[in-house]
């Protein structure tokens, strides 16, 4: 359908080109305003670009395409929500520099084993300009920073909340199972009348009945859901068992594979959850190392070459029989560990900066490393012991902390976006869609 529309537009542009007077009229028709968001227009060309991008993603995922009018409605709502957030971010003074964007793009290219130029070429091969990629990335970073400022900074997780989770939701360790969930939201405005609420309830009851009778969940979500994930078919992805809004926890814990929930009421409206898949988790083992080091910092008098030279001399003295701890106490610039003979005690994964961690992991017991550079200076490293231990308890607590935090953020974000939309001045010209 979309490509047919493109062909019609191309023929239309060609016809306009033959009539000098009609050129301005055609441009106006193609770029007419279809919505007004707080006095900022959304043009038809903007909607067409977004629809084209979504169509490409849907086709790539082999998902059934929703009707054209449904797709336009969902995409337009997505643009409206994004514009409202962009406007709020601008008022909050959130700006992303070109340098930050370039650094982020370079990092993405390197993670994909490409240079920045190769990454640009790959984008072009996929039909996207580098500038479009940067614009999308800027928009994503700005919105993430805005949400962090408006929501994330206010979210706290207490030890008591973690204990309560374990007591009520993680019985026998079941709370950390992995679940693949689908979600549909039928939105209801805050303060809606009883009649509006009843109509929404009737609609969602009928949807549940149809879904349980075999109606495609993905296609239904794309057509009717008011959630941000509608264009993904309502797919919430894989989550820890309780990594869903608090309102859904009891429902999810009792669902079987493929089951569709009863309607769930929240301040945002009515929700439907589908259990797409489920799996469990096992013990979590980590390797810890008992390590010590000697640090030489660089300064105006000691450059990189001099720091390495001093450490190599110390390494030779250790090889000749001098005591590592004694040399650390007299030579290390890390005064905290120097008092303990250079000891950092037992450390686990991600406790230390990456260059130090990587060099340490390669050492055998009692082996002394070559000089290793980090942002703190140059180090000699020695591993005294290693042990593997079951870290399931601490791992679970950290997971639970993340689950509770994400749950709170998701609940607050949903309400925040709904209020932002309801309280803003938005006019949609339905006759132009």
N, C-alpha and C positions, 0 to 999 in steps of 0.2 A: 504493500500500500504506500509506504513512505517513498520508495523509489519511483512509483508511478507519479506521485505528487511532485517529485523533483523534476521528472521529465516534462510535466505540465508547466511547471514554473519556468524551466529553461525555454520552452516554446513561447511562453508568455513574454519573457524578457526579450527574445528575438523579435517578436512582433512589435514590442514597444520601441525597440531600437530602430525600426523602420519608420517610426512616426516621431519626429523631433519634438513636437508639442506634447506627445504622450509620455515622454521619458520621465518627466518629473512626477506625473500622475502614477506611473507604474512603480517608481521607487517608493512613493508614498504608500501605495497599496501593500507592497511587499514588506515595508517597515512600519506598518501601522501599529499603534499602541493597543495592546490587548488587556493590559492591567495597569493599575496605578498603586504603587506601594509607598505610602507616606510621601506622596508627591514625586516619587521616582518612577519613571515609566518602565514597563516590561514590553519590549517590542516583539513582533511576530517572528522576526529573524532570530532573535535570541531563543525563543521557544523552539523553533525549528532545529537550531543547532543542538540544543539539549535533548530533544526527542531523537535526533539522529544518533547521538552518542548512546542513549539508552537502548535504542533499537539494535545497535551493533552488539551491545553487551548481551541482550536477550537472545539474539541469534547465535552468539558464540556459546551460550550456555544450553542451547537446544531446548529452550523453554517456549511453550506456546505463547504466541504474541497476543496481548489483550486487544480489544477493539480500539480503533484509532482515537475515538473521543475519550475513552477511559485513560489511555496513555497520556494524552495531552493534559487531561485534568490532573493526573498524578504529578506529571513533570512540572506543570505550572505551579502547583502547590509547593513543590520542592524549591523552585526558584524564588517564590514569595518568602518562604521561611529563611532561605539563605540571604536574601536581600535585607530582611529585617535584622538579621544577625550582623551583616556587614555594616549597616547603618549604625547599629548600637556600638560596634567595635570602633567605628570611626569617631563617634562621639566620645568614646572612652580613651581615644588617643592611641589605639593599638596599631602599630605600623610595622611592616616587615621590609627590611632593607634588601636591595638587590644583591648585596654581598651574602646575606644569609640565604637567599634563594639559590644563588650559584653554589654555595658551599653544600647545601642540602642536595642539589641535583648531582654534584660531583660525588657526594657520599653514596647516593643511590646507584650511580654508574659504577663505582668501585665495588659495591656489594654484588653487582651483576658481572664483575670481571670485565668491565669496559672502561675506556677513557670517556671523558665528557663528549668529545667529538663523535665517538662511536655510538654513544647513547643518543645523541641528537639525531644521528642517521637512522637508528633503530626506531625512534619516535616517528620520523618522517616515513619510514617503511610501513608503519602501522597507521598512517593517515593522520597523524597529529603533529602540529608544528611545535617547536621547542618553546615558543612564546606562550602558546596555549597551555602547555604543560606547566610552565612557571606560573601562569595566571591561576590555574587550578590549585597548584600547590600553595600559592600565597593565600588563596581563599580558605583552604583547609587549615593552614597554620593560624590564620587570623581567627577563625571560628573556634579552633581548639583553645587558643589563648583566651578568647572571650569567655568560653564556657568554664575554663579553669578559674578565671577571675570572678565570674558570677556565681559559680556553683562549687567547683572543685576545692577552692580554698576554704570553704565553709564546712566541708565534710570531714568529720573526725570519727575514728573507730577506737573504742575503749577496750581495755582488757576484759572488762565485765561483759561487753557485747560478744567478744570471742568465746568466753566461758558459757554464756547463755546459748550461743549457737551450738556449741559442742553438746550441751545438756539437752537441747530441744530438737536439733536438726541433724546432728551427726552421730546418732546412736549407732554403735557397732561400726563406726567408720563409714556409714553409708552416705553421709552428706557430701562426700567428695567424689561421687560418681560423675561420669561425664555424660551429658545429654545433648542431643541435637534437637532444637526446638523451632517450631514455626509459630508465628504470631499474627493475629489480625486484630485491629482496633477499629471499633465504630465509635467515633468521637461524639461527645456530648458537651456542649459549652457549660461552664460553671454558671449556676443560677438558672439553668434551663427550666422551662415549665414542665409540669407533670405530663402534659400531653406530648411534648417533644421527647421526654424520657421514655414514655411508653411506646412511642413509634420506633425509637432506636432499639428498645428491648424486643419488640416484635420482629424487627429486622434481624437482630442477632440470633434470636431463637430459630428463625427459619434457616439462617446460614448454618448453624450447628446441625440441624436436621439434614440439610443437603450434603454437608461435608461428611457426616456419618454414613450417608447413603452412597458415598463414593465420589462425590464431586471433587475435582482437582483442587487441592489446597493452594498450591502456588498460583495458579491462574486466578482463583477467587481472591487471594490476598492482593494481587496486582490490580484487580478490578475494583475492589471495594474498601480496602484497608486505608485508614487515615494515619497509619504509623509511618515513621521515616523509612522503614524497611520494606514498604509496599512494593517498590519497584524491584526488590530482590526476591519477590514472592513471599515476603514475610519471614524470610530465613534469618533467625537469630544466631546461627552458627553453633559450634560446639561450646558448651558451657559446663562449669562445675554444677553439680546438682542444684545447688541453691544460688547459683550466680544468675538469678532472675529477680525481678521486683518482689518485695516481701509478700505482696498480695498473692503471688503465684506459688509460693513455696509449698504450702500444704497440698495444693492441687497436683503439682509436678511430682511430689514424692509418692503419690498413689497411682500415677498413670502407667499404662503399659505401652509397649511399642505400637505406634500407629494410632493411638487413641486420641480423640478430639475431646477437649474439656467442655464442661458446661460454661455458659457465659459468666465472666467474672467482672463485677462492677468496681470501678475506681473513679476518682474525681475527674479523670480524663474521658471516661465513657465506659464502653463494654469491650472486654477482651475475650479472644478465643485462642487457646493454646493447643498445638498438636505436637505429640511426641513422635519425632521423625525417626530417631535412633537412640540407643543408649549403650554405655559400656562402663566398666569399673576401673579402679586404679589399684596399684600394689604398693609395696614398701618402697621408700625412697632412701637410697644409699648415697653417701658422699665420702670423698677422700679428703682427710685433713692432714696438714703437714706442720710439724714443729720446726720452725725456721728462725734463723738469725741472719743479720746483715751488718755490713759496714757501709756508711754513706759518706761520700765526699761531694759537697755542694760546689757548684761553679759560682764565681764572682769576678770582680774586676782584676783580681790577682791570679785566680785559678780558672783557666779555660778548660774545654773538654779534653784536650790532649793531656794537660797537666793532671787532671783528675784521674784519667785512665792510667797514666804513668804511676801515680801514687798507689792506686789500688793494685796494679800488677806487682809493685814492689811488696805490698802487704801480702798478696797471695803467695809470693815466693817465700816470704818469711814463715807463713803458715805451713807451706810444704817442707820447710827446713826444720819444723818442730815448734815454732812459736805458738802460743795459745790464742785461738781466734777471739775468745771473750776478752782477754787482756788487751789485744790490739783494738777491738771495738771500743772498749772503755777509753782508750787514750787517743784514738784517731777518728772515730765516727762523728759526723755532724748531726746525726739524729740523737739528740741528747736524751730523749725519753728512753729509747732502747739501749743507748750506750751504757747507762747505769746498770742495765741487766745483762751486760756482755753482748749487746747487739740483738738480744732475743725479742722476737715478735710473738713468741709463744705459739699456740696452735691456731692455724688459720685455715679457713675453708674456701670453697669456690666463691669468687667475686668479692672476697674480703680485701684484696689488694689490687693495685692498678694493673692493667693488662700486660705491659712489658715485663713487670716483675713476676706476675703470675706465670706467664708463659716460660720464662727462664727457669723459674723454680720447679715447674712441673717436669722439666727435662733432666733435672739433676738426680743422680743416684744418692743413696744415703751417705752422708759425710763428704760428698764431693763439693768443692768450692767452684763457683761459677767464674767465667770471665767477667770483666766489668760490664754492667748492664745499665743502660740509660733510661731514666723515667723523667717525668716533669719535675721531680724533686732533686735530681742530680744523678750521680753515678754510684752503683752499688756492687759490692761483693756479696754473694748469697750462698748460704749453706743450709741444707736440709738435714736435720738430725734424726727425725723419725717420721713415719707415715702410718696412718691407720684408716681403714674404711669402717664407717659406723652407720647404723640405722638412724637416719635423721627424720623419720616419718613424723614424729610428734611436732618438732619445730616446723617442718615443711608444711604440715597440715595447718598449724596456727597461722603461718604466713599466707597460705592459700585462703584460709577463712577470713583473715584481715582484708585481703584483696577482694574476696567475694562480697563481704559486707560493704566495703567502700564502693565497689562498682554498682552494687544494688542501690545504694543511697544516691549515687550520682545519676544512675539511669532514671530512678523515680523523680528526682528533682529536675532533671533535664526535660523529661516528658511534660511535667507540669509547667516548667518555665517556658518552654516553646509554645505550649497551648495558650498560656496567658499572653505571651508576646504577640501571638497571632490574633487572639480575640480582642486585645486592647489596642491594636494598631488600625490605622485607617487604610483599608485595602479595598479597591474597587476593581471588579473583574467584568470585562465587556463580553458577556456570554455569546452575543450574536456574532463575534469576530473569531470565535474558536472553531 
